Amino acid sequence: MSAETYVPAPMPSIGVDVADAYLAKGYQTVPGMSSRFAAAVCGRLLRLQTEFGISGPIAEIGTFEGRFFIALGHALEVGEVALGIDLFDWPNPEVLQRFEANCTKHGLAAARRVTWKTDSRTMTPADMLAKVGGQKLRFFHIDGEHSRDALTRDLERATAVMAPEGIIVLDDMLHPGYPTLMVAVQQWLERNPDWCPLAVLDRETIVAATKFVFCRRDMFKRYETRMLDIFAANIWPLGADFEPHWCLVLGRDTRLAAIT
Ligand SMILES: C[S@@+](CC[C@H](N)C(=O)[O-])C[C@H]1O[C@@H](n2cnc3c(N)ncnc32)[C@H](O)[C@@H]1O
């Protein structure tokens, strides 16, 4: 396909009216960094879990003003909660009020969320579980401090609280500004061979960067089979080589290199 005729692949939909309306009209109005594409894919993955009969709380480290968090929260079932974890001190302490106001403005009711102002360096898995009623988590988005040590620590704590069918998503992977995060990911995979990459979500911009999606190996085929269907229009044909494991690459630009 030539550059002149290139049309981006469609934006996936979450499949919940309020969530898709938020993505279409509210998402870009809430300050934040994650791509709308990644929010749509992650919201749809939450719905896929629901279709599979998987239920439970979810969490995000690094909620900031709530852009991504609100999208995830709208994809939950009644009775499920989203735990939002942040220092809530950057760029100023009022970010906490702005987070709460954004959730309210965009319809994520107080009963569906738990706000936790804390330093992820100090929280324990038991602390996290206590915040969500003791139930293991089905989905965890890690988007806090972007150092190798911090990601290692956040990943270990998330891993300890995940349900068997749980999904972990990491932000700012392969970002030019944070090249050592990939080292932390590789080492985490080597320490946790029951986990594997499920998908790479390609970036929209340098800020709205790539995310990695992980699940346990015994869930991989189950998720992948349905994702091949659900995200058929967004699959980059060559996939990602995690040596020796391969996983899906999803994006809006699914072209291969022109070689003629
Ligand atoms: C890149 S922003 C998150 C963007 C947001 N997830 C989005 O998609 O719009 C990173 C956030 O991580 C938070 N953070 C950094 N270090 C942290 C720590 N040690 N504990 C908790 N939150 C932390 C920051 O306060 C900041 O709000």
The ligand as a MOL file (V3000), in Angstrom:
LIG
                    3D

  0  0  0     0  0            999 V3000
M  V30 BEGIN CTAB
M  V30 COUNTS 27 29 0 0 0
M  V30 BEGIN ATOM
M  V30 1 C 3.1400 9.0430 33.4430 0
M  V30 2 S 2.1800 9.4930 34.8230 0 CHG=1
M  V30 3 C 0.8090 8.3930 34.6350 0
M  V30 4 C -0.1110 8.6960 33.4910 0
M  V30 5 C -1.4470 8.0170 33.5140 0
M  V30 6 N -1.3910 6.6080 33.8420 0
M  V30 7 C -2.1180 8.1720 32.1590 0
M  V30 8 O -2.1590 7.2160 31.3990 0
M  V30 9 O -2.5640 9.2720 31.8750 0 CHG=-1
M  V30 10 C 3.0890 8.7600 36.1190 0
M  V30 11 C 2.4530 8.8440 37.5080 0
M  V30 12 O 3.1600 7.9750 38.3810 0
M  V30 13 C 3.1670 8.5370 39.6730 0
M  V30 14 N 4.2540 7.9580 40.4690 0
M  V30 15 C 5.5950 8.0980 40.2570 0
M  V30 16 N 6.2840 7.4460 41.2030 0
M  V30 17 C 5.3680 6.8590 42.0230 0
M  V30 18 C 5.4640 6.0640 43.2060 0
M  V30 19 N 6.6380 5.7390 43.7310 0
M  V30 20 N 4.2990 5.6660 43.7830 0
M  V30 21 C 3.0980 6.0030 43.2780 0
M  V30 22 N 2.9540 6.7560 42.1490 0
M  V30 23 C 4.0660 7.1910 41.5490 0
M  V30 24 C 3.3420 10.0230 39.4140 0
M  V30 25 O 2.8910 10.7800 40.5200 0
M  V30 26 C 2.5210 10.2400 38.1250 0
M  V30 27 O 1.2290 10.7070 38.4150 0
M  V30 END ATOM
M  V30 BEGIN BOND
M  V30 1 1 1 2
M  V30 2 1 2 3
M  V30 3 1 2 10
M  V30 4 1 3 4
M  V30 5 1 4 5
M  V30 6 1 5 6
M  V30 7 1 5 7
M  V30 8 2 7 8
M  V30 9 1 7 9
M  V30 10 1 10 11
M  V30 11 1 11 12
M  V30 12 1 11 26
M  V30 13 1 12 13
M  V30 14 1 13 14
M  V30 15 1 13 24
M  V30 16 1 14 15
M  V30 17 1 14 23
M  V30 18 2 15 16
M  V30 19 1 16 17
M  V30 20 1 17 18
M  V30 21 2 17 23
M  V30 22 1 18 19
M  V30 23 2 18 20
M  V30 24 1 20 21
M  V30 25 2 21 22
M  V30 26 1 22 23
M  V30 27 1 24 25
M  V30 28 1 24 26
M  V30 29 1 26 27
M  V30 END BOND
M  V30 END CTAB
M  END
